Structures are given as C-alpha cells and as structure tokens.
Amino acid sequence: MISTGAVVLDQPADPITDDVALQPGDNPYAYLDEDGELAIDVTEDNPRIDAEGVNVDAFAAQEALFYITYDGNATAEAWIEHEGTGVTFVVDGEPVESPERAARLTPEDDAVPVGVRIDTRVAGVVPGDRLIDEISVHARVAEPEEPPGGEGPSDDGDEDDDPSPTTGPIVSVDRPSPSVREVTLRSVGGGEETAVDLRGLRVGDPAILLDRLTFVRESPGDVEFAVRGLSDRPAEAPPPPPGVDPLGYYAVEFAEPGQPIAEATAEIAVDRDRLAAAGVAPERLAVYRETDAGWERAEMRVVDEGSETVRLRAATEGFSAFAVAAERPSLAPTEASLSDDRVAPGEPLTVAVDVENRGPAPASDETVRVETAGGSAVASDEAVAVDADPGATATESVTVRFDEPGEYDLVLAGDAVAETAGEGEPSLGSVTVTERADGAGDDGAGTEPRVGDDAGGGGDGGDSDDAGEGRAGDGDGAGATGDGEAGTELSTLDLADFAGLAALVAIVLATLVLVRRAPR
C-alpha cells in the first residue's frame, strides 16, 4: 500500500464540506504532506517505518489510521470510496465504503477514527503491486429520521380527526461491538412483519455480515434480544452434519425465552473474495439453524450477486444459533476388503472399498488414497478419483505396497474424507507385512532335505561306532539336519527313499573299512 495522494471531498457546493477534515492518527503510516493533504504510506519508501510494505498472502489491520473530524451543527454522514484491491476502510470494525454504511458525525461525536484492513491473501497481488492510489471521502447532511408515529396528524382541515396511528414498533439498536447488537422493540404488532436493521453485524469473519433480521410475532408485545456473531461454534451446539463447513456463526438470544416467533428471515452479505479463499461457489452457500433435533438447513436463496458480494436470504421458523456454511462432499467407507492379510515388502495388496458420500454436495473427481493409521505412511500406489452424488455409494479399488515389515492398520484419506464420529479415522482393515514372502525359510524349512549333510553328521569321528550313530533310525544321528527339523522331513520318506539312504550309509561304512585296513 502506498501514498493515497490527494483526498477529494465530493459536493463542493455543500457547505458541510467546509466542516469536514481529515487528520492522521497516532501511527507512522498516516501524515500530512507538504500540501497539507493526508497521505498514507505503508511501503519501504516511508522513512517512519522499518518494514518493506505489506507481505503477500497476509492480512494486516490498523485501527485509527486517520480521523474524519467534523465542526458542524447538524448531524452528517461520511463514507469513503476507492478503487483499491484488497483494502477496506472501517469504522468500529465495519466497512464505510457506501452511503448505506456511512459513518455518522454529530456535534457531540466530532471525530470518527477510520481503520483499514489489508488482505493480500485474496487480492491476487504480487510483490511490488500498488494496492491503492487515491481515496475519495464523501460527506453530506444526514436525512432526518422519521418519527416512530409515521407522518403525523392529517392536514386535511378536519381538526376533529385523531392523529394517524403508529405504523410500526419503536426500534432501538445498540452496537457494543462490531459483532454484537442489542435490540429493543416496543409495541410490536401481532401477526405483522417486523424488520430490524443490524447494519452489518460481523458473523465471526469481517467478510460475512448480517444486515437485517425480519420476524413475525404471533401476539403483540415488547421484544428484547441480542445478536452475537461468533467465529467458533456455540458451546452448547452439537457439531454440524458431515460436509457442512461453517464460515461463521451467529446466535439470537431473547431476554425472555419462549417468544412466540412464527417466521424469521435473515439477510446476509458475503464477500466474493472470502468465497474464493474458501473455494466455494455461491450456490454452495447455506445457512443452518440449531434445533432440538440438531442442525437443520434453512430455506435459502441467493437474492443478489454483485461484483463484490453475494447476498443471501434465509427463512426459518424461529431464532436460535445459526451457521453460515459452505456445503461440501463428505466421503466415508462403508465396507472394505483386503486381497490378503499377509504380504511381503513390495508385494501388492488390493483394497476394495465402498465409499458413501454423506455430505450435501456432490463429489466430482474427489481423490482418495489409502494410508496407515495416524498418517505414518502413504501406502497407495496412486490416488483414486471418486464421483458420487449426496447419499450415493461408489466402489473403488486401490493397490497398496509396503517397504517395511510390521503390523499396519489401513485408513481411507483425502480432502473430502471425514472422520467417523466418535471413532476417528475411517478404518479399512489390518495387514501384516512379513520379513519375506511366506515359504522362503531362513534355515532350510520348506526345502528338500539335505541328505548329504545328514549322512555326514555321523561321519565325524572315524570308527564303526561313530558311523553307527549316522543311521537314519537313530534319532540323534543322520536324522538331524541343520537345526533339528529334518526329523519331521524324514518321517515323510517312503520305504524306497529309506532304502536308498541305507545303501548310501553302507557304501560310506565300506569305505571306512577299506581305509582302516590299508597299510600305514
């Protein structure tokens, strides 16, 4: 963000502009230049700061960047217009960039602090970009508020006629903070629609504003309630349904519970930049209301799609806690099977899984993969794309391999895969990865008996008694191979095999006799 240049006050013929001035706040970014004009400089060219401007992909804010001062006797309104990117000027945390959201100036409140929000995360800027060059400050005399009683007595000459009756309730709205409104209504008519202007209550996020509430009270009376915007889910509210991704919450709390509200409508404005950052299209926005049965989707429609904001209107049967949410797919495995429960390192294992879309939005090319529990390893050879409408199930097959032996619990993973409520990651089953493939023993197990070795076991000594220990019938001689397991192998030999072995032993004995008889 760099110097704003000249500040322009519209309506030069209106004497109120002589009563309005701009003054820098107590910060190093705003100052009066040599021409006495307000300048705002948040770059490395500003000698008053050490930073090098606003970082890319960041959010920055400065309260009381400058002040709009007023020296008039009548109530006035002021607002700011500019063509900057990612820059919003605010008063009390709320934008003041249109006549409908102008800041109010009174003889008693003669200096209004103006803050700024700079969001380079959604502005699509690159280092070196100029975010804003010039601002225009508009000022005008505020229109007088219409008295609660309507247009007043009739002026048709009939002095005997009573004054016209009250056309609506008396409405009082206090704003303790940008995210809180305290509303008092007197003489609300029964069965009549009553509207309350909340003037952009912040719904957890500055880019989501609750502008208006409308309701019908079944019987006449007074109503008091507070509206609070929240970033986090209300403590008493249950988790939202699968695939419902809240962007912000608001709650309507009555001073006296059990108000006979028959119909309720909310008008909400959401910045398009916020939608882009969340990766959600306007048609995937929704409002959910907390009820005794859990979260229920409100009847909702998009009433306006401007270049900067999308306006929603949500209708419900009453007031409680609400969530402004993005609707997304939510994938969960319903049934899975493994091609084997034991594999060797590097050996492929096929996982067949039925995937259900439990979210309110369709899944289109949503990628899933198989991982080990806890995310310790990605086992899939590649990700698999899933297409499924809400409530539908798709069957997919995933090939996995493992590099290290061990016991592994397999789970389904992916951006659209939801954890199973109360159970954590969605399990697919377990597999054992062995040291090597089954049937390839280390000590000769599973191979043919090494007969030569067995016979040699009885030839280490040199006399006939030693040789006798090598006969197959003796359990401790030739019948033992390598590690003593060949006793089991020999038991499988038939008589022909045994005769061949006996012949071999006889030849060995004869050779020993000849050697002993040979002259030394």
Residue pairs with C-beta under 8 A, 6 or more apart in sequence:
1 40
1 41
1 42
1 43
1 53
1 54
1 84
1 87
1 118
1 130
1 131
1 132
2 41
2 42
2 43
2 45
2 130
2 131
2 132
2 133
3 33
3 39
3 40
3 41
4 38
4 39
4 40
4 132
4 133
4 134
4 135
5 37
5 39
5 133
5 134
6 35
6 37
6 134
7 22
7 37
7 38
7 134
7 135
7 136
7 137
8 134
8 135
8 136
8 137
9 17
9 20
9 136
9 137
9 138
9 139
10 17
10 136
10 137
10 138
10 139
11 17
11 138
11 139
11 140
14 139
14 140
14 141
16 72
16 74
16 76
16 139
16 140
16 141
17 139
19 70
19 71
19 72
19 76
20 68
20 69
20 70
20 71
20 72
20 76
20 78
20 105
20 137
20 139
21 68
21 69
21 71
22 38
22 66
22 67
22 68
22 69
22 137
23 32
23 38
23 66
23 67
23 69
23 111
24 30
24 31
24 32
24 38
24 65
24 66
24 67
25 62
25 64
25 65
25 66
25 67
25 113
26 64
27 62
27 64
27 65
28 46
28 48
28 49
29 40
29 41
29 42
29 46
29 48
29 49
29 62
29 65
30 38
30 39
30 40
30 65
30 66
31 38
31 39
31 41
31 48
32 38
32 39
33 39
38 66
40 65
40 66
40 116
41 48
42 49
42 51
42 53
42 54
42 60
42 118
43 52
43 53
44 51
44 52
44 53
54 60
54 118
54 120
54 131
55 120
56 120
56 125
56 126
56 127
57 120
57 121
58 120
58 121
59 117
59 118
59 119
59 120
59 121
60 117
60 118
61 115
61 116
61 117
61 118
62 115
62 116
63 113
63 115
64 113
64 114
64 115
65 89
65 113
65 114
65 115
65 116
66 113
66 114
67 111
67 112
67 113
67 114
68 78
68 103
68 105
68 111
68 112
68 114
68 137
68 139
69 110
69 111
70 76
70 78
70 105
70 106
70 107
70 110
70 111
70 112
71 110
72 105
72 107
73 107
74 107
74 141
74 142
75 104
75 105
75 106
75 107
75 141
75 142
76 104
76 105
76 106
76 139
76 140
76 141
76 142
77 99
77 102
77 103
77 104
77 105
77 139
77 140
77 141
77 142
78 96
78 102
78 103
78 105
78 112
78 137
78 138
78 139
78 140
79 96
79 97
79 98
79 99
79 101
79 102
79 103
79 137
79 138
80 89
80 96
80 97
80 114
80 135
80 136
80 137
80 138
81 97
81 98
81 135
81 136
81 138
82 89
82 97
82 132
82 134
82 135
82 136
83 132
83 133
83 134
84 131
84 132
84 133
84 135
85 123
85 124
85 125
85 129
85 131
85 132
86 118
86 119
86 120
86 122
86 123
86 125
86 131
86 273
87 116
87 117
87 118
87 131
87 132
88 95
88 97
88 116
88 117
88 119
88 206
89 95
89 96
89 97
89 114
89 115
89 116
89 135
90 96
90 114
90 115
90 116
90 117
90 206
91 103
91 112
91 113
91 114
91 115
92 175
92 177
92 178
93 115
93 177
93 178
93 179
93 202
93 206
94 101
94 178
94 199
94 200
94 202
94 209
95 101
95 200
96 102
96 103
96 114
99 138
101 199
101 200
102 138
103 112
103 114
104 112
104 142
105 112
105 139
117 206
118 131
119 273
120 131
121 277
122 273
122 274
122 276
122 277
123 131
123 273
125 131
148 166
148 168
148 169
148 170
149 163
149 164
149 166
149 167
150 164
150 165
150 166
150 167
150 168
151 164
152 163
152 164
153 161
153 163
153 164
154 161
154 163
154 164
166 187
168 189
168 194
169 185
169 186
169 187
169 188
169 189
169 194
170 185
170 186
170 187
171 183
171 184
171 185
171 196
172 183
172 184
172 185
173 181
173 182
173 183
173 196
173 197
173 198
173 199
174 181
174 182
174 183
175 181
175 182
175 199
176 182
178 201
178 202
178 206
178 229
179 201
179 202
179 203
179 204
179 228
179 229
179 230
180 201
180 226
180 227
180 228
180 229
181 198
181 201
181 226
181 227
182 226
183 196
183 198
183 223
183 224
183 225
183 226
183 227
184 222
184 223
184 224
185 194
185 196
185 222
185 223
185 224
186 222
187 220
187 222
188 194
188 217
188 220
188 221
188 222
188 223
189 217
189 220
190 217
190 218
190 219
190 220
190 221
191 216
191 217
191 218
192 216
192 217
193 214
193 215
193 216
193 263
194 214
194 215
194 216
194 217
194 223
195 212
195 213
195 214
196 212
196 213
196 214
197 211
197 212
198 210
198 211
198 212
198 213
198 227
199 211
200 209
200 210
200 211
200 269
201 209
201 210
201 211
201 227
201 229
201 250
202 208
202 209
202 229
203 209
203 210
203 229
203 230
203 247
203 248
203 249
203 250
203 268
203 324
204 229
204 230
204 231
204 232
204 247
204 248
204 249
204 250
205 231
205 247
205 248
205 274
207 270
207 271
207 273
207 274
208 247
208 248
208 268
208 269
208 270
208 271
208 274
208 324
209 268
209 269
209 270
210 227
210 229
210 250
210 266
210 267
210 268
211 267
211 268
211 269
212 266
212 267
213 227
213 252
213 264
213 265
213 266
213 267
213 319
214 264
214 265
214 266
214 267
215 261
215 262
215 263
215 264
215 265
215 319
216 261
216 262
216 263
216 264
217 223
217 259
217 260
217 261
217 262
218 260
218 261
218 262
219 260
223 254
223 259
224 254
224 255
224 256
225 252
225 253
225 254
225 255
225 259
225 319
226 252
226 253
226 255
227 250
227 251
227 252
227 253
228 250
228 251
228 253
229 248
229 249
229 250
230 248
230 249
230 250
230 251
231 248
231 249
232 249
233 239
233 240
233 246
233 249
233 323
234 249
234 251
234 290
234 321
237 290
237 295
237 321
238 290
238 294
238 295
239 421
240 246
240 288
240 295
240 323
240 325
241 288
241 294
241 295
241 360
242 330
242 332
242 358
242 359
242 418
243 327
243 328
243 329
243 330
243 358
243 359
243 360
243 361
243 418
244 286
244 288
244 295
244 323
244 325
244 327
244 328
244 359
244 360
245 278
245 280
245 325
245 326
245 327
245 328
246 288
246 323
246 324
246 325
247 270
247 274
247 278
247 324
247 325
247 326
248 323
248 324
249 321
249 322
249 323
249 324
250 321
250 322
250 324
251 320
251 321
251 322
252 319
252 320
252 321
252 322
254 319
259 319
261 317
261 318
261 319
262 317
262 318
263 315
263 317
264 315
264 316
264 317
264 318
264 319
265 313
265 314
265 315
265 316
266 287
266 312
266 313
266 314
266 316
266 322
267 303
267 311
267 312
267 313
268 287
268 311
268 312
268 313
268 314
268 324
269 309
269 310
269 311
269 312
270 285
270 309
270 310
270 311
270 312
270 324
271 308
271 309
272 307
272 308
272 309
272 310
273 308
275 281
275 282
275 285
275 310
278 326
279 326
280 326
280 327
280 328
282 302
282 305
282 310
283 302
284 326
284 327
284 328
284 361
285 300
285 302
285 310
285 312
285 324
285 325
285 326
285 327
286 297
286 298
286 300
286 324
286 325
286 326
286 327
286 360
287 297
287 298
287 300
287 312
287 314
287 322
287 323
287 324
287 325
288 295
288 296
288 297
288 298
288 322
288 323
288 325
289 295
289 296
289 298
289 316
289 320
289 321
289 322
290 320
290 321
290 322
290 323
291 320
295 323
297 360
298 314
298 315
298 316
298 322
299 314
299 315
299 316
300 312
300 313
300 314
300 315
301 312
301 313
302 310
302 311
302 312
303 311
303 312
303 313
304 310
304 311
305 311
312 324
314 322
316 322
327 359
327 360
327 361
328 359
328 360
328 361
328 416
329 357
329 359
329 361
329 362
329 363
329 366
329 388
329 390
329 416
330 357
330 358
330 359
330 416
330 417
330 418
331 355
331 356
331 357
331 358
331 359
331 363
331 366
331 368
331 386
331 388
331 412
331 414
331 416
331 417
331 418
332 355
332 356
332 358
332 412
332 417
332 418
332 420
332 426
333 353
333 354
333 355
333 356
333 412
333 426
333 427
333 428
334 354
334 355
334 356
334 393
335 353
335 354
336 351
336 352
336 353
336 354
336 412
336 428
336 429
337 351
337 352
337 353
337 429
338 349
338 350
338 351
338 410
338 428
338 429
338 431
339 349
339 350
339 351
339 352
340 349
340 431
341 429
341 430
341 431
341 432
342 431
342 432
342 433
342 434
342 438
343 349
343 402
343 431
343 432
343 433
343 434
344 433
344 434
344 436
344 437
344 438
345 402
345 403
345 404
345 405
345 433
345 436
346 401
346 402
346 403
347 401
347 437
348 381
348 399
348 400
348 401
349 399
349 400
349 401
349 402
349 431
350 397
350 398
350 399
350 400
351 370
351 397
351 398
351 399
351 400
351 410
351 428
351 429
352 395
352 396
352 397
353 395
353 396
353 397
353 398
353 412
353 428
354 393
354 394
354 395
355 368
355 386
355 388
355 393
355 394
355 395
355 396
355 412
356 388
356 391
356 392
356 393
357 363
357 386
357 388
357 389
357 390
357 391
357 392
357 393
357 394
358 390
358 391
358 418
359 390
359 416
359 418
360 390
361 390
362 387
362 388
362 389
362 390
363 386
363 387
363 388
363 389
363 394
363 416
364 387
365 385
365 386
365 387
366 385
366 386
366 387
366 414
366 415
366 416
367 383
367 384
367 385
367 386
367 414
367 415
368 383
368 384
368 386
368 396
368 398
368 412
368 413
368 414
368 416
368 417
369 378
369 379
369 380
369 382
369 383
369 384
369 398
369 412
369 413
369 414
370 378
370 379
370 380
370 398
370 400
370 410
370 411
370 412
370 413
370 428
371 377
371 378
371 379
371 380
371 410
371 411
371 413
372 379
372 408
372 409
372 410
372 411
373 408
373 409
373 410
373 411
373 425
373 427
374 425
375 413
377 402
377 408
378 413
379 400
379 401
379 402
379 408
379 410
380 398
380 399
380 400
381 398
381 399
381 400
381 401
383 414
384 396
384 397
384 398
386 394
386 396
386 416
387 394
388 394
400 410
402 408
402 431
402 433
404 433
405 433
405 434
405 435
406 432
406 433
407 430
407 431
407 432
407 433
408 430
408 431
408 432
408 433
409 427
409 429
409 430
410 427
410 428
410 429
410 430
410 431
411 425
411 426
411 427
411 428
412 425
412 426
412 428
413 425
417 426
418 426
419 425
419 426
420 426
439 446
440 446
441 447
443 482
443 483
443 485
444 450
444 481
444 482
444 483
444 485
444 486
445 485
449 481
449 486
449 489
449 490
450 481
450 482
450 486
451 501
451 504
453 481
453 482
454 470
454 472
454 478
454 479
454 480
454 481
454 486
454 490
455 470
455 478
455 501
455 504
455 505
455 508
456 470
457 470
457 477
457 478
457 480
458 466
458 467
458 468
458 469
458 470
458 471
458 477
458 478
458 505
459 466
459 467
459 470
459 508
459 512
460 466
461 467
461 469
462 512
464 509
464 512
467 505
467 508
467 509
467 512
468 474
468 477
469 476
469 477
469 478
470 477
470 478
470 505
470 508
471 477
471 478
471 502
471 505
472 478
472 479
472 490
472 498
472 501
472 502
472 505
473 479
475 487
478 501
478 505
479 486
479 487
479 490
480 486
480 487
481 489
493 501
